Amino acid sequence: MPGERRNLRSNKESSSSTNGEKPRSNSQSSSAKDKPVPTRSTSSRSKASAPVSKKSAASEKDGTGSKPRTKGTESVENGVNGIDDVDMVDENQEPVKSNGAADEEMTVVVPPSKTSKLPSEHGEDHQGDTTMGNPPEAASGEADKIDPKVKAVTVCAATDIKGNYVLLERAVSQFDARFTLRVLRSISSIRKHLSSDILAQAITETYSASSPMAKALLAAIGKEDAAFEAVDSFSEMEIGSQKDKAKTTSAGKDVLPEIDFYLAILVQIFLYDNQTVEFGAKFSTNLVEKLRTLNRRTLDPLSARVYFYYSLFFEQLAPLPPSPIASVVSIRQPLLQALRTSVLRKDQDTRATVTTLLLRNYLSTSHISQADLLVSHSEFPAAASNNQIARYLYYLGRIRAIQLSYTEAHEHLIGATRKSPSSHSAGGFYQAASKLLVVVELLMGDIPDRALFRQPSLEHAMQPYLSLVQAVRVGKIDGFLNVVQTHNAVFRRDGTYTLILRLRQNVIKTGIRMMSLSYAKISLRDICMKLDLDSEESAEYIVAKLIRDGVIEATLDHEQAFMKSKEIGDVYATKEPGEAFHDRIQACLALHDESVKARKSVNAACTLRS
């Protein structure tokens, strides 16, 4: 069909030329004269350019192609008017290639697309024809505008580090710690791409060559020979005014102490991730000594993070805990001094952090009495962050569990698991708190709920403890000892081995309680055989203690050596329902008090802002 239309048109043009009339185009050509032919892609341009070359060849045969037809006074490219007729070609038809002369003479000038706003050199091919479609640079720019996540990934870590200077300066000028907390929250994203080159670039662009802080930071990362000059390697990725804001801290300007310790924290993280423990401990010691000479409230959140990594480095130094001569013992005095200073300066962040670090230090070397003295002689700040409160409750629950105060330990561990962060990176803390909570519940004589072991984040880690719960619930000494022997290494690593060894009495207690429910009368000899006890006398003492504690309802006959169970009455006639109802009321009242406190703090903050 397209070939027939071309033949008819050529016949009409030849007949009109013989009669002395000007050749007239069809309705499509007349509309093409009024406005250029719109094309949507490069493929449509190629489809339209092929028939044009065919028509030029046909016009040369008829003699009409010797002179170009131009209308209007506007200049055209290559002397050819860009509003010539364009025939529609079938998509399945193969385009006819024209020779080089025809390509040079006939050139279709097509207006650029609305989305293309780049210079013309990006839109021309090797023959001078205009190519429709956006170049890769324009496409990437539009994608960056559409997807902010892609833009955030392409921004360099060095630019992010320098961009946080603005927040630190704002925190100092406005005396608002929220900007510092924003900087600390951004460390987790910067940490993924942190390297010595990025740190060296940020340091050299922040300090002058004569700065002692810059020399100390560069020596810590092994970049003493770094040149103090502007580096343009990341200038292309800086966007808008962020580039100007990042350069507000120049080499000739005095650098704030907050910026000094922010970069020092990044160096601490870099050294810890690269397992440079000894040098990191030395660097952190010098940093703590310099921190003690300053008294700035805007440094409180940063100083708390400095002390955290300071303690973390010494925990990795040999000899390791629980040795009594471990390296962590040497930092107790500096931590106690920091705690005293934070109390005097009303530094809530450092006070909460150092308190949890001291409790962790004492527990690592099994100094339980010193940890208990610290808790009794100090007060944990109520305005501490949620993470620090969760850590403090966990360590307090461990102390109370070792001191046989299982009820208090259970309350503290329940609070720690509820306040545990829900992020994936904090899964280890939730697992440790849940493991200790299960052991404490077993020591209290309770059986943990099975739903606890079915959580996706705990299912694999809690498998040994599930076997332990099953052995205790059955009341078989042999099964309990087999579980302890099988998972001995896991229990020692979790720090619950000594508490689990106490469960032997609970297993015996559970077994006797099951026997009292199953048998109306059972001899002490049978109890010894079922529970693998040493003698009938030991079984008699254990049964007598359980009867006195109210664990079982039975009587003991010493002469005939048997235990007789009492008939089970109505459970609602006992104190058990009242005690359970009382516990639930106490939990609801505690939740109500916490909600009221939280609402009061929010209202006070809104009042201060207004």
C-alpha positions in Angstrom: 0.0 0.0 0.0 2.7 2.6 0.8 4.4 1.9 -2.5 1.1 2.5 -4.4 0.5 5.8 -2.7 4.0 7.0 -3.8 3.3 6.0 -7.4 0.0 7.9 -7.5 1.6 11.0 -6.0 4.4 10.9 -8.5 1.9 10.6 -11.3 -0.1 13.5 -10.0 3.0 15.6 -9.7 4.2 14.8 -13.2 0.8 15.6 -14.7 0.5 18.9 -12.9 4.0 19.9 -14.0 3.2 19.2 -17.6 0.1 21.4 -17.4 2.2 24.3 -16.0 0.6 24.0 -12.6 2.4 23.8 -9.3 2.4 20.4 -7.7 0.0 20.1 -4.8 0.3 17.8 -1.9 -2.4 15.8 -0.1 -4.0 16.7 3.2 -1.1 15.3 5.1 1.4 17.4 3.3 -0.7 20.6 3.8 -0.9 19.9 7.5 2.8 19.3 7.5 3.4 22.7 5.9 1.4 24.4 8.7 3.5 22.8 11.5 6.4 20.4 11.8 5.8 16.7 12.0 5.9 15.7 15.7 8.0 12.7 16.4 8.1 10.8 19.7 11.2 8.7 19.5 14.3 8.1 17.4 12.5 5.0 15.8 9.7 7.2 14.5 12.3 9.6 13.0 14.0 6.8 11.2 10.7 5.6 9.8 9.9 9.1 8.5 13.4 9.7 7.0 13.4 6.6 4.8 10.5 7.6 2.5 11.9 11.1 2.3 15.0 9.8 0.7 12.8 7.7 -1.7 10.9 10.8 -2.8 14.0 12.8 -3.4 15.2 10.1 -5.7 11.9 10.1 -7.5 11.8 13.8 -7.8 15.3 13.8 -9.4 14.0 11.5 -12.1 11.1 13.8 -12.9 13.3 16.8 -13.0 11.6 18.5 -10.1 14.4 17.8 -7.6 16.8 20.2 -9.3 15.5 23.2 -7.4 14.5 22.9 -3.8 11.0 24.1 -2.9 11.1 26.7 -0.1 8.2 28.7 1.3 8.7 31.5 3.8 11.7 33.6 4.6 13.2 31.6 7.5 16.7 30.1 7.1 16.8 26.4 6.8 19.6 23.9 7.5 21.8 22.9 4.5 19.6 25.1 2.2 16.6 22.7 2.4 13.3 23.6 3.9 12.4 21.3 6.9 8.6 21.2 6.1 8.6 18.8 3.2 6.1 16.0 2.7 6.6 12.9 4.9 5.0 9.6 4.0 3.9 7.0 6.5 5.7 3.7 6.1 4.6 0.3 7.2 6.5 -1.0 10.3 7.1 -4.4 8.6 8.5 -2.8 5.5 12.3 -2.6 5.2 13.6 0.9 4.8 15.4 1.6 1.5 18.9 3.0 2.1 19.8 6.1 0.1 23.2 7.1 -1.1 25.4 9.6 0.6 24.6 12.5 -1.7 20.9 12.2 -1.1 21.5 12.1 2.7 23.5 15.3 2.4 20.8 17.1 0.4 17.7 16.0 2.2 17.7 16.6 5.9 14.6 16.5 8.0 14.8 19.3 10.7 12.6 18.2 13.6 12.1 20.5 16.7 13.6 19.1 19.9 11.4 17.2 22.4 10.0 19.2 25.3 11.9 16.9 27.8 15.2 17.5 26.0 16.9 20.6 27.4 20.5 19.8 26.7 22.9 21.4 24.1 22.6 20.4 20.5 25.9 18.4 20.4 24.2 15.7 22.4 21.3 15.4 19.9 23.2 15.0 16.6 24.5 11.8 15.1 27.6 11.4 12.9 25.6 12.5 9.7 24.3 15.7 11.2 20.8 14.5 11.6 18.9 15.4 14.8 18.4 12.4 17.0 15.3 12.3 19.1 15.4 11.0 22.7 17.2 12.1 25.8 20.8 11.3 26.3 21.9 9.2 29.3 22.8 12.3 31.3 19.4 13.7 31.1 17.7 10.4 31.9 19.9 10.0 35.0 19.1 13.5 36.1 15.4 12.9 35.8 15.7 9.6 37.7 17.5 11.5 40.5 14.8 14.0 40.7 12.1 11.3 40.8 13.8 9.0 43.3 15.5 10.7 46.3 16.9 7.4 47.5 19.0 7.0 44.4 20.3 10.5 45.0 21.1 9.8 48.6 23.1 6.7 47.6 25.2 8.7 45.1 26.2 11.4 47.6 29.6 10.7 49.0 30.3 9.9 52.6 32.8 12.7 52.8 30.1 15.2 51.8 27.8 13.8 54.5 30.5 14.2 57.1 31.0 17.8 56.2 27.3 18.4 55.9 26.9 17.5 59.5 29.1 20.4 60.5 26.1 22.7 59.8 24.0 20.8 62.3 26.7 20.9 65.0 27.1 24.7 64.5 23.4 25.1 64.8 23.3 23.0 67.9 25.9 25.3 69.5 24.3 28.6 68.3 20.8 27.6 69.3 21.8 25.5 72.3 19.6 22.6 71.1 20.8 19.0 71.5 18.4 17.7 68.9 20.7 18.7 66.1 23.6 16.8 67.8 21.3 13.7 68.1 20.6 14.0 64.4 24.3 13.9 63.7 24.8 10.8 65.9 21.9 9.0 64.2 23.5 9.6 60.8 26.7 7.8 61.9 25.1 4.4 61.2 24.7 5.2 57.5 28.2 6.8 57.2 29.7 3.8 58.9 28.9 1.5 55.9 31.2 3.5 53.6 33.7 4.7 56.1 37.4 4.4 55.0 40.7 6.1 55.7 40.6 8.0 52.5 37.2 9.5 53.3 38.3 10.4 56.8 41.6 12.0 55.5 39.7 14.1 53.0 37.2 15.3 55.6 40.1 16.2 58.0 42.3 18.0 55.5 39.3 20.0 54.3 38.3 21.0 57.8 41.6 21.8 59.5 44.7 23.8 58.6 48.1 22.1 58.3 49.3 23.4 61.6 46.3 22.0 63.6 47.4 19.6 66.4 44.0 17.9 66.3 44.3 17.2 62.6 47.7 15.7 63.1 46.4 13.4 65.8 43.4 12.3 63.8 45.5 11.6 60.7 48.1 9.7 62.7 45.3 7.5 64.1 44.2 6.5 60.6 47.7 6.2 59.2 47.4 9.2 56.8 50.2 11.5 58.2 51.3 12.5 54.7 47.9 13.7 53.6 48.0 17.0 51.7 46.0 19.9 53.2 44.3 21.1 50.0 40.9 21.2 48.5 40.0 17.9 46.9 37.5 18.1 43.9 36.9 14.4 43.6 33.4 14.7 45.0 32.5 18.2 43.8 30.4 16.8 40.9 28.1 15.1 43.3 27.5 18.0 45.6 24.0 19.4 45.2 22.8 23.0 45.5 23.4 24.9 48.6 24.7 21.9 50.5 28.1 22.5 48.9 28.3 26.0 50.3 27.0 24.9 53.7 29.6 22.1 53.9 32.4 24.7 53.3 31.4 27.0 56.1 34.1 25.5 58.2 37.2 26.5 56.3 40.9 26.0 57.1 41.3 29.6 58.3 38.3 29.4 60.7 38.4 28.1 64.3 36.9 24.7 64.4 34.3 24.0 67.1 35.2 21.4 69.7 32.0 19.6 68.7 33.4 19.0 65.3 36.6 17.8 66.8 35.0 15.1 68.8 32.6 14.2 66.0 35.5 13.4 63.7 37.2 11.7 66.7 34.2 9.4 67.1 34.3 8.5 63.4 38.0 7.6 63.9 37.1 5.5 66.9 34.5 3.6 64.8 37.0 3.1 62.0 39.6 1.7 64.3 37.1 -0.6 66.0 35.7 -1.9 62.7 39.3 -2.7 61.5 40.1 -4.5 64.8 42.9 -2.0 65.7 42.2 -2.5 69.3 45.5 -1.6 71.0 45.9 1.7 69.0 42.2 2.4 69.4 42.5 2.1 73.2 45.5 4.5 73.2 43.7 7.0 71.0 40.5 6.8 73.1 42.5 7.3 76.3 44.0 10.6 75.0 40.6 11.6 73.7 39.0 11.1 77.2 41.8 13.1 78.8 41.1 16.0 76.4 37.4 15.7 77.0 37.8 16.2 80.7 39.4 19.6 80.2 36.2 20.9 78.5 33.0 22.0 80.1 30.4 22.5 77.3 26.8 21.3 77.6 26.6 20.9 73.8 29.3 18.2 74.1 27.2 16.0 76.4 25.8 13.6 73.7 29.2 13.4 72.0 31.1 12.7 75.2 28.7 9.9 76.0 29.5 8.2 72.7 33.3 8.7 73.3 33.1 6.9 76.7 31.1 4.1 75.1 33.8 3.3 72.5 36.5 3.9 75.1 35.1 1.1 77.2 34.5 -1.1 74.2 38.2 -1.0 73.2 39.4 -2.0 76.6 37.0 -5.0 76.7 38.8 -6.4 73.7 42.3 -6.1 75.1 44.1 -9.1 76.7 43.8 -10.4 79.3 40.1 -10.7 78.7 37.3 -10.9 81.3 36.5 -12.7 83.6 40.1 -12.6 84.6 40.6 -10.6 87.7 43.6 -8.8 86.0 41.6 -8.0 82.9 42.2 -4.7 81.1 38.7 -3.5 81.9 39.7 -3.1 85.5 42.1 -0.3 84.7 39.4 2.0 83.3 37.1 1.8 86.4 38.7 4.8 88.0 38.4 7.1 84.9 34.8 5.9 84.5 34.0 6.7 88.2 35.5 10.1 87.8 33.4 10.7 84.7 30.3 9.6 86.6 31.1 12.1 89.4 31.7 14.9 87.0 28.5 14.2 85.0 26.5 14.3 88.2 28.0 17.7 89.2 27.4 19.1 85.8 24.0 17.6 85.4 25.1 15.8 82.3 22.3 13.3 81.8 23.6 11.6 78.7 27.1 10.9 80.0 25.7 9.9 83.4 23.4 7.2 82.0 26.0 5.9 79.6 28.8 5.7 82.2 26.5 4.0 84.8 25.7 1.2 82.4 29.3 0.9 81.4 30.4 0.5 85.1 27.7 -2.2 85.7 28.9 -4.0 82.6 32.5 -3.7 83.8 31.7 -5.1 87.2 29.6 -8.0 85.9 32.3 -9.0 83.4 34.7 -9.8 86.2 31.9 -11.2 88.5 32.2 -8.3 91.1 28.5 -8.5 92.0 28.8 -6.8 95.4 30.5 -3.7 93.9 27.9 -3.5 91.2 25.2 -3.7 93.9 26.9 -0.9 95.8 27.0 1.3 92.7 23.2 0.7 92.2 22.4 1.5 95.8 24.6 4.6 96.0 23.7 6.2 92.6 20.5 7.2 90.9 19.9 6.4 87.3 18.6 9.5 85.4 14.9 9.3 84.5 15.5 11.4 81.4 17.9 9.0 79.8 17.4 7.5 76.4 15.3 4.4 75.9 18.3 2.3 74.9 20.2 3.3 78.1 17.2 2.4 80.2 16.9 -1.0 78.6 20.6 -1.7 79.2 20.3 -0.6 82.9 17.3 -2.8 83.5 19.1 -5.8 81.9 22.2 -5.4 84.1 20.0 -4.8 87.2 18.0 -8.0 86.4 21.2 -10.0 86.1 22.5 -8.7 89.5 19.2 -9.5 91.2 19.1 -13.0 89.7 22.6 -13.8 91.0 21.5 -12.5 94.4 18.5 -14.9 94.4 16.0 -12.1 94.2 14.1 -13.7 91.3 10.9 -11.6 91.6 12.8 -8.3 91.2 15.0 -9.8 88.5 11.9 -10.9 86.6 10.4 -7.4 86.8 13.6 -5.7 85.5 14.0 -8.2 82.7 10.4 -7.8 81.6 11.0 -4.0 81.4 14.3 -4.6 79.4 12.6 -6.8 76.8 9.7 -4.3 76.4 12.1 -1.3 76.0 14.4 -3.2 73.7 14.8 -1.5 70.3 12.9 -3.1 67.5 15.6 -2.6 64.9 17.5 -5.5 63.3 20.8 -4.3 64.7 19.5 -4.6 68.2 18.4 -8.2 67.9 21.3 -9.5 70.0 20.3 -7.5 73.1 16.7 -8.8 72.8 18.0 -12.3 72.6 20.2 -12.0 75.6 17.4 -10.4 77.7 15.0 -13.2 76.6 17.4 -16.0 77.5 18.0 -14.6 81.0 14.3 -14.1 81.4 13.5 -17.7 80.6 16.1 -18.9 83.2 14.7 -16.6 85.8 11.1 -17.8 85.2 12.3 -21.4 85.5 14.0 -20.6 88.8 10.7 -19.0 90.0 9.0 -22.3 89.3 7.1 -21.1 86.3 7.1 -22.4 82.7 7.6 -19.8 80.0 5.0 -19.4 77.3 5.6 -21.4 74.1 4.9 -18.3 72.0 8.2 -16.8 73.2 10.2 -19.5 71.4 8.2 -19.1 68.1 9.2 -15.5 67.4 11.3 -15.3 64.2 14.1 -13.3 65.9 14.4 -15.9 68.7 13.5 -19.2 67.2 17.1 -20.3 66.3 18.9 -18.6 69.3 16.4 -20.0 71.9 16.5 -23.6 70.7 18.8 -24.8 73.6 16.6 -23.0 76.1 13.5 -24.7 74.7 15.1 -28.1 75.3 15.9 -26.9 78.8 12.4 -25.9 79.5 11.0 -29.2 78.2 13.4 -31.1 80.5 12.4 -29.0 83.6 8.7 -29.3 82.8 8.9 -33.1 82.7 10.8 -33.3 85.9 13.4 -35.8 84.8 16.9 -35.4 86.2 18.5 -37.5 83.5 17.0 -35.4 80.7 18.0 -32.2 82.5 21.6 -33.2 82.9 21.8 -34.4 79.3 20.6 -31.0 78.1 23.1 -29.1 80.3 25.9 -31.3 79.0 24.9 -31.0 75.4 24.6 -27.2 75.4 27.3 -26.5 77.9 29.3 -24.1 75.6 26.2 -22.1 74.7 25.2 -21.6 78.3 28.7 -20.5 79.3 28.9 -18.1 76.4 25.5 -16.5 77.4 26.6 -16.2 81.0 23.6 -18.3 82.3 25.5 -21.5 83.2 25.7 -20.9 86.9 22.0 -20.0 87.1 21.1 -23.1 85.1 22.9 -25.3 87.6 20.5 -24.0 90.2 17.6 -25.5 88.3 18.4 -29.0 89.6 16.4 -28.3 92.7 13.6 -26.9 90.6 13.6 -30.1 88.5 13.3 -32.1 91.7 10.5 -29.8 92.9 8.6 -30.1 89.7 9.0 -33.9 89.7 7.6 -34.2 93.2 4.7 -31.8 92.4 3.8 -34.0 89.4 3.9 -37.1 91.6 1.7 -35.5 94.2 -0.9 -34.8 91.5 -0.6 -38.3 90.0 -0.4 -40.4 93.1 -2.6 -40.3 96.2 0.1 -42.1 98.1 3.7 -42.9 97.2 6.7 -44.2 99.1 9.9 -42.3 99.6 11.8 -45.1 98.0 9.9 -44.7 94.8 10.5 -41.0 94.8 14.3 -41.7 95.1 14.2 -44.1 92.2 12.1 -41.8 89.9 14.2 -38.6 90.7 17.6 -40.4 91.0 18.2 -39.1 94.5 20.9 -40.4 96.8 18.9 -41.7 99.8 15.4 -41.7 101.3 16.5 -39.2 103.9 17.3 -36.6 101.3 14.0 -37.3 99.6 12.2 -36.9 103.0 13.9 -33.5 103.6 13.0 -32.2 100.1 9.4 -33.3 100.4 9.1 -31.7 103.9 10.5 -28.4 102.6 8.1 -28.4 99.6 5.2 -29.0 102.0 6.3 -26.1 104.3 6.8 -23.7 101.3 3.3 -24.5 100.1 4.4 -26.0 96.8 2.4 -29.2 97.3 -0.6 -30.1 99.4 0.4 -33.4 101.1 1.3 -35.0 104.4 4.5 -36.9 105.3 4.5 -40.2 107.3 8.0 -40.6 108.8 7.4 -44.1 110.3 6.0 -45.7 107.2 8.1 -43.5 104.9 5.4 -42.4 102.4 3.8 -39.2 101.2 0.1 -38.9 101.1 -1.5 -36.2 98.9 -4.5 -34.2 99.9 -7.6 -34.0 97.8 -7.7 -31.1 95.4 -10.4 -28.7 96.3 -11.8 -25.7 94.5 -9.0 -23.5 93.1 -11.2 -20.4 93.5 -11.3 -21.0 97.2 -7.6 -20.5 97.5 -5.5 -17.2 97.2 -4.2 -18.0 93.7 -6.9 -16.1 91.7 -6.7 -13.1 94.0 -2.9 -12.9 93.6 -3.1 -13.2 89.8 -5.7 -10.5 89.7 -3.6 -8.3 91.9 -0.6 -8.7 89.6 -2.6 -7.6 86.6 -4.0 -4.5 88.4 -0.4 -3.5 89.4 0.8 -3.9 85.8 -2.1 -1.7 84.5 -1.5 1.0 87.1 2.2 1.1 86.3 1.4 1.5 82.6 -1.0 4.3 83.4 1.7 6.1 85.5 4.2 5.8 82.7 1.7 7.2 80.1 0.9 10.2 82.4 4.6 11.0 82.8 5.2 10.8 79.1 2.3 13.1 78.4 3.5 15.6 80.9 6.9 15.7 79.4 5.4 16.3 75.9 3.2 19.1 77.2 6.2 20.7 78.9 8.3 20.5 75.7 5.4 22.1 73.7 5.2 24.9 76.3 8.9 25.7 76.1 8.7 25.8 72.3 5.8 28.2 72.4 
